[in-house]
Amino acid sequence: MHITIRLAWHNNGWNGHICDEPEKNTYCIGRHSYPGDYIKGARDLDWEMQPDVKGKPCGSLTSGIPACGFSINAFGGEKTKAKINPPAWFNKEAKPAILDIPESTVCIWNYEGMYSEDVVREAGTGQKYDYDTRLQNAKDYFGDLKEGQSLLFYYANYSNPFSEDESPKYVIVGLSRLKKVGKIHYYEGVSDEMKAKYAGGFVWQMPVTSNYPDEGFAIPYHKYMDKPEVLERILLVPDYQRNFKYATRPVSDDDSLALVERFIEIVTYLIEIGDDSQNWEERRKWLLSLFTELWKKRGAYPGLPEVLAHIDFYEAIDYYKKQVAKGHDKPAYNNIKDFLTGAAKDIPGITIEAARLKEVKRNWQLMEEEEKKSF
């Protein structure tokens, strides 16, 4: 599984430093920042603008912790810290959580899993959400990531310099490979009552460390903010926006492949103009290797998942992807085809309820004959 990761906007490339001119970064306090409008309420701009603070590496600061600590170290080379206050409804003795942020690390949370149907409790139980299920959903989400394999696509929501009220844009800011997933953190000083109600008082932030600088890079937007002709060529706005909801979402191999193609175009252009913020020749080699890697993962029938999505046969998509990983793509394809065409009553390894079976079969029959022939 690959994922997207939302960041709060940073004016100097998420390098683990306070912005050089903090007062000019009005985007990190926007309501579409990360996490939400937290930075707007917690930011101390006067502190950030002090001569011995602005532009300085956060790891060397002893006078405070920036409110953007969850995002600022995505491509930073030193350890930093992040601070988050407990929910207002916790007991007054509850204390903020201070998280250690390693190099090339951000914090993110699976908000989609916090509002799925399985976390809603029955009416009359006195609490709307089941926090034990919420916590388990988060553990399951991050547990699906594969260290050394999963790709991380960093992006900014609508609170960014390229987004306007009448034309909001998600902006992809960088890419890397997963190195390590951190651990669940908890607020200190939480009462036993609050712990019982809120699964121990866990923090909605998970540290995720990448393999940068060995693998990955940030698009150097900050270098060209006064050169619109360059920005136009390096701006990466995703075509498929659904992957960029809820702060983090899974990204398929196919969608990752499309994004890597865009990254290759951008890096090639940066080489052409002589940008020296990275060794772009090496970055392009890495991207080309990623392209090959992702292409192979699509299996012998790369268009199959799209067809299955068209008929809403998501059980078969998951089955096919798992079989491709085992090198069994051709038998899996034949099993699915035989099932849909009626040559077989089932697909080995998939259990489908009668209602779902009827629905899938109906969707298949509604496809055009030419589409079926190309399957």
Secondary structure, 3 states (H helix, E strand, C coil): CEEEEEECCCCCCCCCECCCCHHHCCCCCCCCCCCCCHHHHHCCHHHHCCCCCCCCEHHHCCCCCCCCCCCCCCCCCCCEEEEECCCCCCCCCCECEEEEECCCEEEECCHHHHCCHHHECCCCCCCCECHHHHHHHHHHHHHCCCCCCCEEEEEECCCCCCCECCECCCEEEEEEEEEEECCCCECECCCHHHHHHCCCCECCCEEEEECCCCCEEECCHHHHCCCHHHHHHHCCCCCCHHHHCCCCCEECHHHHHHHHHHHHHHHHHHHHCCCCCCCHHHHHHHHHHHHHHHHHHCCCCCCHHHHHHHCCCHHHHHHHHHHHHCCCHHHHHHHHHHHHHCCCCCCCCCCCCHHHHHHHHHHHHCCCHHHHHCC
